[in-house]
Amino acid sequence: MRITLLNPPFKGRFSRASRSPAVAKSGTLYFPIWLAYATGALEKAGFQVQLIDSPARGYSPDNTISLVKGFNPHLVVVDTTTPSIHSDLAISGAIKSTLPEAHLCLVGTHASVLPEEVLSECPSADSVARKEYDYTLRELAQNLAGGVGVDGVAGISYRREGKIIHNPDRKMIEDLDALPLVAEVYRRHLVVEDYFFAAARYPMSMMITGRGCPHRCIFCLYPQTFHGRRYRLRSAENVAEEFAYTAKELPQVREVVIEDDTFSANRERMRAIARLLIDAGNRLPWSANVRVNLDFETMVLLRACGCRLLIVGYEAGDSRILRNMHKGITLEQMEEFARSARRAGLLVHGCFMAGNPGEDRRTLSATLRLALKLSPDTAQFFPVMAYPGTEAYRWAEERGYLLADDFAQWCTPQGLHSTIIRTEHLTPDELVRFCDYARRIYYLRPRYLAYKLWQSLSRAEERRRNLKALRTFLRHLF
């Protein structure tokens, strides 16, 4: 049985797997990591799989449909996001018209949260695989190959006699070690050089060492819509195995980005991974998403095993805003984290937000002052993006702060982020203007420019990263 998994085309280098899907001003483009994991699971089950990443390859809709048609799959799986949903469904309909006998299944955060609406809007779609879909697709494919219906497939929504049926949710995967290494899928199906993360050395690879996040941030997409609030872990040995595989089989990779929502949520396992990498003599730099409660001693251990960069959500410079977004951190922790990272010799990519509950001009100013004070190696400023299924979306919708109901307005005509919520005190335009202003103030400081010049001249790997990011970023900075 042949299966196509498709990251469909949409507005150029649209990063569909990002937590806020869009065309990134920095040029960042994520691997289609969830499609890749599902590809590995299906191949392990014996299916013949085609993985197409149209944004990475620059394929047009016609190119994409031609590739799918040439493979002649029995099952076609199409990824979806909120900003791209209308285009995703149009591509899906065109594929179904070309291959009417193929079963068409939609996946992704948007389809997971709104399966009824998506199936109603796209009569060409046969089903939706909700939430974590690796094994849902495997069972669906097995049933289709055996001529069995989809009635008993947990996690599936589908049509029957004109009605939309929602099967019970599938239990989340507990044994993540049983999934193939995603780096193996990259090597077989993708071109690593197509992908870019502005804070990482180029070319990079991405891996997930655990799914879910125990923290309660109201805006975060994947824990609320996809993987849940519990952090499920791969073993330290399995993670170290993927580092070794990447170093050997993907020798062009200059850094691994660990894309767990919060890699430091289980510090004991994180230290165990570090010790295994040290024992193995790991020379592959890596970066990861962490929280500001990470201690100095652990940072030193991470640095010793190859960690180069910590990605952290500082988010806001006002304690009340932090409480309103359920961030669970303090300003004092942020300052201690920044000092500890410098002492440990680690770079920091700091994330800052505008537009959480209670935001006003005073709190925005406090966030900019905090960013300048902490002075991470790189910083991003972005307005809150409220996606269906998140607490941020419900908060905005219930108070009348959600100013659009057409999901196409979740991005600009160019595919950039477009804010569609207001706060009690600020309009969407004011939130966007603040982010643009903060970005200019941050990056055009003489002290920062001098630091980046020194970094680029003294460290060849950092120079390559800085120049590649600069080429894209300058277009948006002014």
MIVONU-23167 format. One record per residue (C-alpha): x, y, z; residue in three letters. Coordinates in steps of 0.1 Angstrom, whole numbers, padded with zeros to 4 digits, always signed. Last residue first. Layout:
REM residues N
XYZALA ...
END
This chain:
REM residues 478
+0128+0488+0086PHE +0136+0454+0101LEU +0116+0434+0076HIS +0139+0433+0046ARG +0169+0432+0070LEU +0158+0399+0084PHE +0161+0379+0053THR +0198+0387+0045ARG +0206+0390+0082LEU +0197+0354+0090ALA +0221+0340+0065LYS +0248+0365+0076LEU +0245+0357+0113ASN +0245+0319+0108ARG +0276+0320+0086ARG +0293+0343+0110ARG +0285+0321+0140GLU +0302+0292+0123GLU +0333+0313+0115ALA +0338+0326+0151ARG +0360+0357+0156SER +0347+0380+0128LEU +0310+0371+0132SER +0311+0374+0170GLN +0330+0407+0169TRP +0305+0421+0144LEU +0276+0408+0164LYS +0289+0425+0196TYR +0295+0458+0178ALA +0260+0457+0164LEU +0247+0450+0199TYR +0266+0479+0215ARG +0255+0503+0186PRO +0219+0494+0193ARG +0202+0485+0160LEU +0190+0451+0170TYR +0170+0459+0201TYR +0155+0493+0190ILE +0145+0479+0156ARG +0129+0448+0171ARG +0111+0469+0198ALA +0096+0492+0171TYR +0084+0463+0150ASP +0069+0446+0180CYS +0053+0478+0192PHE +0038+0485+0158ARG +0023+0450+0158VAL +0007+0455+0192LEU -0006+0490+0182GLU -0021+0476+0150ASP -0039+0449+0169PRO -0055+0475+0192THR -0045+0481+0228LEU -0062+0487+0261HIS -0084+0458+0270GLU -0065+0437+0246THR -0070+0432+0208ARG -0069+0401+0187ILE -0064+0394+0150ILE -0026+0398+0149THR -0011+0390+0115SER +0020+0368+0113HIS +0037+0369+0079LEU +0023+0349+0049GLY +0028+0376+0023GLN -0009+0384+0021PRO -0008+0388+0059THR -0015+0359+0083CYS -0043+0350+0107TRP -0067+0368+0083GLN -0071+0336+0063ALA -0089+0322+0094PHE -0119+0343+0087ASP -0135+0350+0121ASP -0118+0383+0127ALA -0116+0408+0156LEU -0112+0384+0186LEU -0114+0408+0215TYR -0151+0402+0221GLY -0146+0391+0256ARG -0155+0354+0251GLU -0135+0352+0219GLU -0103+0367+0233ALA -0102+0345+0264TRP -0112+0314+0243ARG -0084+0320+0219TYR -0058+0325+0247ALA -0070+0293+0263GLU -0061+0274+0232THR -0082+0252+0210GLY -0085+0277+0181PRO -0053+0297+0178TYR -0046+0331+0194ALA -0013+0346+0181MET +0001+0369+0207VAL +0022+0397+0191PRO +0058+0390+0184PHE +0092+0401+0196PHE +0121+0379+0190GLN +0155+0381+0206ALA +0191+0370+0197THR +0222+0368+0217ASP +0202+0377+0248PRO +0204+0413+0262SER +0188+0408+0297LEU +0186+0445+0302LYS +0175+0453+0267LEU +0149+0427+0268ALA +0137+0439+0302LEU +0134+0475+0290ARG +0113+0462+0260LEU +0090+0442+0283THR +0085+0472+0306ALA +0076+0494+0277SER +0049+0469+0267LEU +0037+0469+0303THR +0032+0507+0302ARG +0016+0507+0268ARG -0011+0482+0280ASP -0014+0444+0283GLU -0040+0431+0307GLY -0044+0397+0291PRO -0015+0389+0267ASN -0009+0413+0238GLY +0028+0416+0232ALA +0054+0387+0235MET +0091+0383+0241PHE +0113+0353+0232CYS +0150+0352+0242GLY +0176+0332+0223HIS +0204+0326+0248VAL +0241+0318+0242LEU +0259+0295+0267LEU +0293+0302+0283GLY +0283+0289+0317ALA +0288+0324+0333ARG +0267+0339+0305ARG +0239+0314+0311ALA +0240+0319+0348SER +0236+0357+0345ARG +0206+0353+0321ALA +0189+0327+0343PHE +0194+0349+0374GLU +0177+0378+0356GLU +0148+0357+0344MET +0143+0342+0378GLN +0140+0376+0394GLU +0114+0386+0368LEU +0093+0356+0379THR +0080+0324+0364ILE +0047+0306+0363GLY +0036+0316+0328LYS -0001+0315+0336HIS -0007+0343+0310MET -0023+0365+0336ASN +0005+0359+0361ARG +0032+0369+0336LEU +0011+0400+0328ILE +0010+0409+0364ARG +0047+0404+0368SER +0056+0429+0340ASP +0085+0424+0317GLY +0069+0399+0294ALA +0076+0367+0274GLU +0109+0355+0289TYR +0104+0323+0269GLY +0137+0306+0266VAL +0159+0291+0239ILE +0192+0279+0253LEU +0222+0278+0229LEU +0255+0259+0225ARG +0249+0226+0242CYS +0278+0203+0234GLY +0281+0179+0264CYS +0302+0203+0285ALA +0277+0231+0280ARG +0249+0210+0293LEU +0269+0202+0324LEU +0276+0238+0330VAL +0239+0247+0325MET +0230+0220+0351THR +0252+0237+0377GLU +0238+0271+0368PHE +0201+0262+0375ASP +0172+0261+0350LEU +0143+0281+0365ASN +0142+0303+0334VAL +0125+0276+0313ARG +0141+0256+0285VAL +0138+0252+0247ASN +0169+0235+0233ALA +0202+0239+0214SER +0228+0215+0201TRP +0264+0213+0190PRO +0277+0180+0177LEU +0310+0169+0192ARG +0296+0141+0214ASN +0324+0122+0231GLY +0301+0092+0239ALA +0307+0096+0276ASP +0298+0134+0273ILE +0267+0126+0253LEU +0257+0100+0279LEU +0262+0125+0307ARG +0241+0152+0290ALA +0213+0127+0284ILE +0212+0118+0321ALA +0212+0155+0330ARG +0181+0160+0308MET +0166+0130+0324ARG +0170+0145+0359GLU +0158+0179+0347ARG +0124+0168+0335ASN +0107+0200+0324ALA +0141+0212+0310SER +0133+0202+0274PHE +0102+0225+0275THR +0082+0225+0243ASP +0105+0198+0229ASP +0122+0211+0198GLU +0157+0199+0204ILE +0177+0218+0177VAL +0207+0198+0165VAL +0236+0218+0151GLU +0261+0217+0122ARG +0245+0191+0101VAL +0265+0183+0069GLN +0275+0149+0084PRO +0240+0135+0083LEU +0247+0098+0086GLU +0274+0098+0113LYS +0267+0129+0134ALA +0229+0123+0130THR +0232+0087+0141TYR +0253+0095+0171ALA +0228+0122+0182PHE +0199+0098+0176GLU +0215+0072+0198GLU +0220+0098+0226ALA +0182+0104+0225VAL +0175+0066+0227ASN +0198+0062+0256GLU +0182+0091+0275ALA +0149+0074+0272SER +0122+0091+0252ARG +0098+0110+0275LEU +0062+0119+0279ARG +0056+0154+0294TYR +0020+0156+0305ARG +0000+0187+0294ARG -0013+0173+0261GLY +0002+0164+0228HIS -0019+0181+0201PHE -0042+0210+0209THR -0033+0224+0243GLN +0003+0212+0245PRO +0009+0221+0209TYR -0004+0257+0208LEU +0011+0277+0237CYS -0010+0308+0244PHE -0024+0301+0278ILE +0008+0290+0294CYS +0000+0261+0318ARG +0032+0241+0322HIS +0033+0203+0321PRO +0044+0201+0284CYS +0037+0174+0259GLY +0060+0152+0238ARG +0096+0142+0246GLY +0130+0140+0229THR +0119+0157+0197ILE +0145+0163+0170MET +0155+0190+0146MET +0185+0192+0122SER +0207+0222+0114MET +0225+0236+0084PRO +0233+0262+0095TYR +0241+0271+0131ARG +0211+0278+0152ALA +0193+0311+0162ALA +0178+0317+0127ALA +0165+0282+0123PHE +0168+0270+0087PHE +0156+0241+0066TYR +0163+0233+0029ASP +0199+0222+0037GLU +0185+0191+0053VAL +0170+0178+0020VAL +0142+0154+0029LEU +0130+0119+0023HIS +0156+0092+0033ARG +0180+0113+0055ARG +0151+0132+0072TYR +0134+0099+0080VAL +0165+0085+0097GLU +0168+0118+0116ALA +0133+0111+0129VAL +0145+0081+0148LEU +0119+0054+0145PRO +0091+0053+0171LEU +0094+0026+0197ALA +0114+0049+0219ASP +0083+0070+0224LEU +0067+0043+0245ASP +0038+0062+0260GLU +0019+0072+0229ILE -0012+0092+0237MET -0044+0073+0240LYS -0066+0076+0209ARG -0096+0099+0212ASP -0130+0082+0208PRO -0144+0081+0172ASN -0161+0113+0159HIS -0188+0107+0133ILE -0198+0133+0107ILE -0232+0124+0091LYS -0240+0121+0055GLY -0243+0083+0056GLU -0210+0080+0075ARG -0184+0107+0074ARG -0151+0107+0094TYR -0134+0117+0126SER -0105+0094+0136ILE -0087+0093+0170GLY -0095+0056+0176ALA -0100+0035+0145VAL -0130+0013+0150GLY -0153+0027+0124ASP -0126+0032+0098VAL -0138+0004+0075GLY -0119-0028+0068VAL -0107-0036+0033GLY -0074-0050+0046GLY -0053-0022+0031ALA -0078+0004+0044LEU -0077-0011+0079ASN -0039-0012+0079GLN -0037+0023+0066ALA -0061+0036+0093LEU -0042+0017+0120GLU -0009+0033+0109ARG -0025+0067+0105LEU -0038+0066+0141THR -0004+0053+0152TYR +0015+0084+0142ASP -0015+0108+0147TYR -0010+0128+0178GLU -0041+0151+0177LYS -0070+0141+0155ARG -0068+0121+0123ALA -0095+0137+0101VAL -0114+0117+0075SER -0127+0114+0039ASP -0118+0148+0027ALA -0135+0159-0006SER -0164+0174+0012PRO -0140+0201+0026CYS -0160+0227+0045GLU -0180+0202+0065SER -0149+0180+0071LEU -0131+0211+0085VAL -0159+0223+0106GLU -0164+0189+0122GLU -0127+0184+0127PRO -0121+0217+0145LEU -0094+0211+0171VAL -0076+0183+0153SER -0081+0199+0119ALA -0064+0231+0131HIS -0035+0214+0149THR -0025+0190+0121GLY -0041+0161+0101VAL -0064+0157+0071LEU -0071+0123+0056CYS -0079+0116+0019LEU -0086+0080+0009HIS -0075+0075-0027ALA -0101+0065-0053GLU -0108+0100-0065PRO -0071+0106-0074LEU -0071+0138-0094THR -0103+0152-0080SER -0091+0142-0045LYS -0058+0160-0051ILE -0076+0192-0061ALA -0099+0190-0030GLY -0069+0186-0007SER -0052+0216-0024ILE -0083+0236-0017ALA -0085+0224+0019LEU -0049+0234+0026ASP -0055+0268+0010SER -0085+0275+0032HIS -0065+0262+0062ILE -0034+0282+0058SER -0037+0305+0088PRO -0051+0278+0110THR -0028+0250+0102THR -0032+0218+0082THR -0012+0187+0071ASP -0025+0165+0043VAL -0024+0127+0044VAL -0031+0108+0011VAL -0039+0071+0012LEU -0040+0047-0018HIS -0011+0066-0034PRO -0005+0071-0071ASN +0031+0081-0068PHE +0029+0102-0100GLY -0004+0117-0088LYS +0013+0130-0057VAL +0042+0145-0077LEU +0018+0161-0102SER -0003+0176-0073ILE +0028+0192-0058THR +0040+0207-0091ASN +0006+0221-0097ASP +0003+0236-0062PRO +0038+0251-0066SER +0068+0234-0052TYR +0095+0255-0034GLY +0113+0225-0020ARG +0109+0236+0017ALA +0073+0249+0012PRO +0063+0217-0007SER +0075+0191+0018ASP +0066+0158+0003ILE +0069+0125+0022LEU +0062+0094+0000GLN +0056+0062+0019VAL +0056+0025+0010GLN +0040+0007+0040PHE +0057-0020+0061GLY +0048-0010+0096ALA +0082+0006+0101LYS +0074+0027+0070GLU +0042+0039+0086LEU +0060+0048+0119ALA +0088+0066+0101GLY +0063+0086+0080THR +0044+0095+0111ALA +0076+0109+0127TYR +0082+0129+0095ALA +0047+0143+0093LEU +0052+0155+0129TRP +0086+0171+0121ILE +0077+0189+0089PRO +0112+0205+0094PHE +0110+0241+0105TYR +0117+0271+0083LEU +0133+0302+0098THR +0138+0331+0074GLY +0141+0357+0101SER +0108+0373+0091LYS +0091+0340+0095ALA +0065+0329+0069VAL +0038+0317+0093ALA +0028+0290+0117PRO +0030+0301+0154SER +0043+0270+0171ARG +0062+0262+0140SER +0053+0231+0120ALA +0037+0250+0091ARG +0067+0272+0084SER +0055+0289+0052PHE +0085+0293+0029ARG +0065+0305-0001GLY +0028+0315+0005LYS +0013+0280+0009PHE +0024+0247-0005PRO +0012+0215+0012PRO +0031+0195+0038ASN +0021+0161+0023LEU +0022+0125+0035LEU +0016+0101+0006THR +0008+0065+0013ILE +0013+0034-0010ARG +0000+0000+0000MET 
END
